[in-house]
């Protein structure tokens, strides 16, 4: 079995990504494996909570 045949089918991946986009999820990264797909949302709040709090003083 080739590596491509061990991965999740393209149609299943497209369906999952389109569903997430319909729900308004901004996709940051996708990890495709033979046992499934993991989608990581885009990181809109960079840095730790402390860094965001300190940025309030500067802004």
Residue pairs with C-beta under 8 A, 6 or more apart in sequence:
6 34
7 32
7 33
7 34
8 32
8 33
8 34
8 36
8 37
12 37
13 30
13 32
13 37
16 37
16 39
17 27
17 30
17 39
20 27
20 39
21 27
25 39
25 41
26 41
26 42
26 44
27 39
27 40
27 41
27 42
28 40
28 41
28 42
28 43
29 39
29 40
30 37
30 38
30 39
30 40
31 37
31 38
31 39
31 40
45 52
47 55
